[in-house]
Amino acid sequence: MKSKSKTGKPIALIVALMLVVVATAVFYRFGFNLSTAELPDIQLPPGFKIEVYADSIGTSYLSSPGPNSGPRMMLVKDNVLFASVPSEGKIVAIKDGNADKKADRTDTFIEGLNRPHGIDFFDGWFYIAEENRVARVREKGGVADMNTLQVLVDDLPTGGHFTRTIKIHNNSLFLSVGSSCNVCIESDERRAAITACNLDGTNCRTFARGLRNAVGFVFQDGRMYATENGRDWLGDNAPPDEINLVAESGNYGWPICYGKNIHDTDFDKNVYIRNPCMEPFEAESFVDLQAHSAPLGLAFYNGDIFPEKYRGDLFAAYHGSWNRDEPTGYKIVSIDMKSLAVEDFAAGWLRGNTVLGRPVDIIVWDGDMYVSDDNAGKIYRIYFTTEVG
């Protein structure tokens, strides 16, 4: 028995040490979220402040790749902020009853859904994109009227990137579906693409392709701008994540090309006489971003409260890296639409290798900026004030 015990102890010790090493590597790569009701020290330009607008919405405690358990995409209608919570299969309605710029209640608008992500409203209908389908429903008494629920598209491909983002524009429904893989040739043309359909879900067609995972897209002056999460395993600084100016019938390169028409020779081993990314890939990136930042939500600032410097700027939420030795992202940047310069706007959700939050979506409401954080389970309000201190 003594001999057996002596033999077992070193083995147990080795196993324990291995678990510690693995755990350390995981936390180094992903970060451990110490989220509380308190707001991290977020660095903002002079005159700006940030507050928690809503809290405890699917709070997560371990930061992991991809969507975490909190709020994702947002929509404001009739002074109510709606947010999707994919992990709980529902859309919530967040209300500020006394108009003090802080939510005082969160109600379930609709539940029992399959990882709902994108949400929009048009002509009396709430449009909701789940992993496997797109549906619309009317509201009655502050909740979804299930008697009106209509499934518009019921056969979306599943697996891989499960987020589905939806926007209604010019009487058409636009739907973004990410890739099924890190890098591959897709068999379903709806993957790694943005699809356009009639409002009733008919006549769906590929609007743009070659978009590995365009989680966020917005319209401004008749143009579509979309984020692009580049592939993994090409190193810490390649390929760039992107903002794309998306045109109908455009091909944005993935999986063959990325960035400014750079050929992905790691994936595409074919030999060409000239750069295959010049034709037929007619659309290079609009703005290159730091690789592995994971840009998600986009919003133009069209309000009149922020200083002139930021009016008309495009803001992007960086969800943050996982496939990088030194973590990056976990912040919000502004993009000057004249110079295309990218600057930090709100940063501080990353402390060394500790993740305190992961920004997802951005909306502008009554001149203020609202940001969802699916890791801390919060929605923040960023506003400008002339107060000193």
ZAMARGU-4260 file (C-alpha; in steps of 0.2 Angstrom, whole numbers, plus 5000, padded with zeros to 4 digits):
<rodrens>
0) 5000/5000/5000 | 5014/5012/5004 | 5023/5008/4988 | 5007/5011/4978 | 5004/5028/4987
5) 5022/5034/4983 | 5019/5029/4965 | 5002/5038/4964 | 5007/5054/4972 | 5019/5060/4958
10) 5006/5055/4945 | 4993/5065/4954 | 5005/5080/4956 | 5010/5079/4937 | 4991/5079/4932
15) 4988/5093/4944 | 5002/5103/4937 | 4996/5100/4919 | 4979/5106/4923 | 4986/5122/4931
20) 4996/5125/4915 | 4981/5122/4904 | 4970/5133/4915 | 4984/5147/4914 | 4985/5146/4895
25) 4966/5147/4894 | 4965/5162/4905 | 4980/5170/4896 | 4971/5168/4880 | 4953/5171/4884
30) 4954/5182/4900 | 4944/5179/4916 | 4930/5191/4918 | 4929/5199/4935 | 4912/5208/4931
35) 4903/5216/4945 | 4889/5229/4945 | 4903/5242/4945 | 4909/5250/4929 | 4927/5248/4924
40) 4938/5263/4921 | 4935/5267/4903 | 4946/5279/4895 | 4936/5292/4884 | 4940/5308/4876
45) 4938/5324/4886 | 4920/5329/4890 | 4913/5311/4888 | 4906/5300/4902 | 4900/5282/4903
50) 4887/5275/4914 | 4878/5258/4915 | 4861/5260/4908 | 4855/5242/4911 | 4863/5228/4920
55) 4862/5209/4924 | 4856/5204/4907 | 4863/5186/4905 | 4880/5190/4914 | 4894/5179/4910
60) 4910/5177/4921 | 4922/5168/4908 | 4927/5177/4892 | 4927/5165/4878 | 4928/5166/4859
65) 4912/5171/4850 | 4896/5177/4858 | 4895/5176/4877 | 4879/5175/4887 | 4873/5193/4888
70) 4864/5206/4876 | 4869/5207/4858 | 4860/5217/4845 | 4849/5232/4849 | 4834/5242/4843
75) 4825/5257/4850 | 4806/5259/4847 | 4795/5271/4856 | 4808/5275/4869 | 4810/5256/4873
80) 4827/5248/4870 | 4826/5230/4864 | 4840/5218/4864 | 4843/5201/4859 | 4850/5188/4871
85) 4854/5173/4861 | 4860/5162/4875 | 4842/5163/4883 | 4833/5162/4867 | 4824/5178/4869
90) 4822/5197/4865 | 4821/5208/4880 | 4812/5226/4882 | 4822/5237/4893 | 4813/5252/4899
95) 4817/5269/4908 | 4800/5273/4916 | 4806/5289/4924 | 4817/5296/4910 | 4832/5297/4921
100) 4843/5289/4908 | 4844/5273/4918 | 4834/5258/4915 | 4822/5253/4929 | 4815/5237/4922
105) 4819/5223/4909 | 4804/5213/4902 | 4804/5198/4891 | 4797/5203/4874 | 4798/5186/4866
110) 4806/5169/4871 | 4808/5151/4865 | 4818/5156/4850 | 4833/5148/4843 | 4848/5159/4847
115) 4840/5175/4841 | 4853/5188/4836 | 4847/5202/4824 | 4832/5213/4826 | 4824/5227/4817
120) 4807/5235/4816 | 4797/5241/4801 | 4779/5245/4797 | 4772/5237/4812 | 4782/5222/4812
125) 4797/5216/4823 | 4809/5206/4812 | 4820/5194/4821 | 4834/5183/4814 | 4837/5166/4823
130) 4851/5154/4819 | 4839/5144/4808 | 4826/5156/4802 | 4819/5173/4800 | 4802/5178/4807
135) 4792/5193/4811 | 4779/5197/4824 | 4768/5211/4829 | 4767/5219/4847 | 4752/5219/4859
140) 4752/5225/4876 | 4771/5227/4877 | 4775/5209/4872 | 4775/5199/4855 | 4758/5194/4849
145) 4762/5176/4845 | 4746/5175/4835 | 4754/5186/4822 | 4770/5177/4821 | 4775/5173/4803
150) 4791/5163/4798 | 4798/5171/4783 | 4813/5160/4780 | 4814/5143/4788 | 4829/5134/4781
155) 4845/5144/4786 | 4861/5134/4787 | 4866/5131/4805 | 4883/5127/4813 | 4899/5137/4812
160) 4896/5156/4815 | 4878/5156/4821 | 4875/5175/4822 | 4862/5181/4810 | 4860/5200/4808
165) 4845/5208/4799 | 4841/5225/4793 | 4826/5233/4784 | 4831/5245/4771 | 4822/5252/4755
170) 4808/5240/4758 | 4820/5225/4757 | 4826/5213/4770 | 4845/5211/4772 | 4852/5196/4781
175) 4870/5192/4785 | 4875/5174/4788 | 4893/5170/4793 | 4904/5156/4787 | 4903/5138/4792
180) 4922/5137/4795 | 4938/5146/4798 | 4942/5146/4780 | 4934/5135/4766 | 4924/5135/4750
185) 4906/5135/4755 | 4893/5124/4747 | 4878/5135/4753 | 4879/5152/4744 | 4870/5160/4759
190) 4885/5158/4770 | 4899/5171/4771 | 4887/5182/4762 | 4873/5195/4764 | 4856/5190/4756
195) 4842/5202/4751 | 4824/5197/4751 | 4807/5204/4749 | 4799/5209/4766 | 4789/5193/4766
200) 4804/5182/4764 | 4802/5178/4746 | 4813/5181/4731 | 4829/5180/4741 | 4845/5182/4732
205) 4864/5185/4736 | 4867/5203/4738 | 4886/5202/4742 | 4898/5187/4745 | 4915/5184/4751
210) 4911/5191/4768 | 4917/5178/4781 | 4907/5185/4795 | 4899/5202/4793 | 4891/5203/4810
215) 4887/5222/4809 | 4881/5232/4795 | 4872/5249/4793 | 4866/5260/4779 | 4871/5278/4777
220) 4867/5290/4762 | 4861/5275/4752 | 4877/5265/4755 | 4880/5249/4765 | 4895/5247/4777
225) 4899/5231/4785 | 4911/5224/4798 | 4922/5209/4793 | 4930/5196/4805 | 4945/5189/4796
230) 4951/5171/4797 | 4962/5164/4811 | 4979/5156/4811 | 4989/5168/4800 | 4998/5176/4814
235) 4995/5190/4826 | 4994/5203/4813 | 4986/5195/4798 | 4974/5196/4790 | 4967/5213/4795
240) 4949/5214/4801 | 4939/5225/4789 | 4926/5238/4786 | 4919/5235/4769 | 4909/5247/4758
245) 4897/5234/4752 | 4889/5236/4734 | 4876/5224/4726 | 4884/5209/4717 | 4901/5213/4726
250) 4913/5199/4730 | 4924/5204/4745 | 4937/5190/4743 | 4935/5177/4757 | 4942/5164/4757
255) 4954/5167/4743 | 4958/5186/4747 | 4958/5198/4761 | 4962/5216/4765 | 4969/5227/4750
260) 4967/5212/4737 | 4980/5201/4746 | 4980/5183/4740 | 4978/5170/4754 | 4992/5158/4748
265) 4990/5148/4765 | 4973/5142/4759 | 4973/5144/4740 | 4988/5134/4733 | 4984/5137/4715
270) 4996/5145/4704 | 4991/5161/4694 | 4999/5171/4681 | 4994/5187/4691 | 4986/5191/4707
275) 4969/5182/4707 | 4962/5195/4719 | 4962/5209/4706 | 4948/5200/4696 | 4934/5195/4698
280) 4936/5202/4716 | 4932/5220/4712 | 4930/5225/4730 | 4945/5228/4742 | 4943/5233/4760
285) 4936/5250/4764 | 4946/5251/4780 | 4959/5239/4787 | 4958/5236/4806 | 4969/5228/4818
290) 4969/5209/4815 | 4959/5199/4827 | 4950/5214/4835 | 4933/5206/4830 | 4923/5221/4825
295) 4905/5218/4827 | 4892/5232/4829 | 4893/5248/4818 | 4884/5265/4820 | 4886/5282/4812
300) 4885/5297/4824 | 4871/5308/4816 | 4866/5317/4832 | 4870/5335/4837 | 4877/5333/4855
305) 4894/5325/4852 | 4907/5338/4847 | 4909/5342/4829 | 4924/5331/4827 | 4913/5316/4829
310) 4898/5320/4819 | 4896/5309/4804 | 4910/5297/4811 | 4907/5279/4810 | 4909/5270/4826
315) 4914/5251/4828 | 4913/5240/4843 | 4928/5228/4845 | 4923/5212/4853 | 4941/5207/4856
320) 4953/5194/4851 | 4956/5176/4856 | 4968/5170/4842 | 4982/5182/4846 | 4997/5180/4858
325) 4994/5198/4865 | 4976/5201/4867 | 4968/5216/4857 | 4951/5224/4854 | 4939/5226/4869
330) 4935/5244/4864 | 4926/5256/4853 | 4934/5265/4839 | 4929/5280/4829 | 4933/5281/4810
335) 4934/5298/4802 | 4924/5296/4785 | 4935/5309/4777 | 4953/5303/4782 | 4948/5285/4786
340) 4959/5287/4802 | 4954/5275/4816 | 4956/5281/4833 | 4951/5274/4850 | 4935/5281/4857
345) 4931/5271/4872 | 4944/5259/4879 | 4948/5249/4895 | 4938/5233/4895 | 4954/5224/4894
350) 4967/5225/4908 | 4982/5215/4904 | 4975/5198/4900 | 4960/5201/4911 | 4943/5204/4901
355) 4931/5216/4910 | 4919/5217/4896 | 4916/5214/4877 | 4907/5227/4867 | 4895/5221/4854
360) 4883/5233/4846 | 4881/5252/4845 | 4866/5263/4843 | 4864/5281/4844 | 4848/5287/4853
365) 4843/5305/4857 | 4861/5310/4854 | 4869/5298/4866 | 4878/5282/4862 | 4872/5265/4869
370) 4884/5250/4869 | 4879/5232/4873 | 4892/5220/4882 | 4888/5202/4881 | 4901/5197/4893
375) 4897/5209/4907 | 4879/5208/4904 | 4877/5226/4903 | 4871/5240/4891 | 4881/5257/4893
380) 4877/5275/4889 | 4891/5286/4883 | 4887/5304/4883 | 4895/5321/4881 | 4894/5334/4894
385) 4902/5351/4896 | 4904/5349/4915 | 4922/5350/4922 | 4928/5336/4932
</rodrens>
